[in-house]
Amino acid sequence: MPEDRKLEIEQYNSLSRLDAQHHLHPNTNPIQVAENGAMIVTSGEGIRVRDEDGKSYIEGLAGLWCASLGFSEERLVEAAERQLRELPYYHSFFGRAPVPTAKLAEFLSRITPNSLTKFFFACSGSEAIDSAIKMVWYYNNAIGRPQKKKIISRLNSYHGVTVAGASMTRIRINQEGFDLPIERFVQVDCPHYYRFAMDGEAEEEFSARMADRLEQTILEEGPDTIAAFFAEPIQGAGGIILPSKGYFDLIQPILKKYDILFVVDEVICGFGRTGEMFGSETYNLRPDLMTMAKGLSAGYQPISAVGLSEEVYRGIASLGGEKGAFGHGFTYGGHPVAAAVALETQKIYQERKIVSYVQTISPKFQGRLRALQEHPLGGEARGVGLIGALELVANKATKERFDPSLGVGVKVFEEAKRNGLLFRNAGDQLLFCPPLIITEDEIDEMFDILGNALDTVAGRL
Ligand SMILES: Cc1ncc(COP(=O)(O)O)c(C=O)c1O
């Protein structure tokens, strides 16, 4: 590199433009970011982050649903440093394992639903999802069901962006243009009562209709061809959609009836978010496999896990034994630094009784959120624990949406951001998932900013 070019970079006092020239951003409008520059984030403290101009923001989405202990937990820094000195890298191939990774597997066996006994590690939610899909296929081959391979997921589900994960993710921008979904992936309905109920349909009736339609789909596809049903306890990126009343109670027996594995994607819901350790507890789910990430390490290190039932594990182990190895795994899966940080995160959750804390603080969060349903722009406010959404509508009575070209959601976001609050707007759905350490005062501050932003935007419409 020419010396003068190097100097130019060192002297660049705004990274925003430089970034826009050279960085292809995930889940971003490439044209807009190239024109406007990126928001460069420089530091964090508590539930707040700071940009390169020194402006501070409440992180209402905990980054990407993951920084559950905020952005300045010193103990996690120390745990990473200790592990970096002790053993900075090792893998889990060929029957080896770093110390924290072995401990983490054992720890997860104690806190996850009883049905799970074995744990596999990867580096991201998407890798965990892809691994779970491959495990389902491998298991069915192991037990002599080579035809039973199709995977069912639901409209508005988000299961990551790898080729298989994005084939299950049923969000338009994650599939269109990518030639997805690939074969074997089947979609069923989204159990969002507010949006999809028929006129006069009670919530329980709606759930029964959702369950009937699932069963119809299974029968149409052929039960012997369906391997697994993947579901998030609460559909996160698709709009923080809570399952309708009784939905999972009706779904689970149908899966059992047709011998379909239930894979619960706890990537967002896991580790206290819903006011229980797992969304599976909130909704009484009995997973055959479970994917975890994000809150596992509070986002401080990239690590994810797949939990397997003993039965699924035994099938996989027998075929792996026969073939000479279970031929799947990642160089950095169960990385010792990530595992050490995850273990420390879990220790902090226990010491600070994070689940009880979420139970204590969440009525405040849910109360302030639900009050916004009365706002002139408010359609449905929904949530549980410390996760929730406000859906904006043009007409409360008919639930009519705003014309997307008005960009109402993004205008509210921009106004809130100007006043120091970040969250996520998925169209006109405003999504919140703050760090679990948020205080009552900070909840008030967050919703005060949001309320003012809604007023300002409503006044301009
Ligand atoms: C439920 C769920 N599953 C899977 C993923 C994919 O995780 P990652 O972005 O770490 O690949 C996400 C990410 O938000 C998620 O919310």
The ligand as an ORCA input file, in Angstrom:
! r2SCAN-3c Opt
* xyz 0 1
  C     -34.579    -17.261     16.154
  C     -33.304    -17.074     15.409
  N     -32.689    -18.130     14.880
  C     -31.529    -18.021     14.226
  C     -30.922    -16.804     14.068
  C     -29.641    -16.683     13.308
  O     -28.611    -16.311     14.159
  P     -27.245    -15.672     13.575
  O     -27.575    -14.302     13.104
  O     -26.339    -15.703     14.771
  O     -26.771    -16.558     12.493
  C     -31.525    -15.663     14.612
  C     -30.887    -14.334     14.486
  O     -31.441    -13.323     14.857
  C     -32.749    -15.805     15.290
  O     -33.377    -14.738     15.791
*
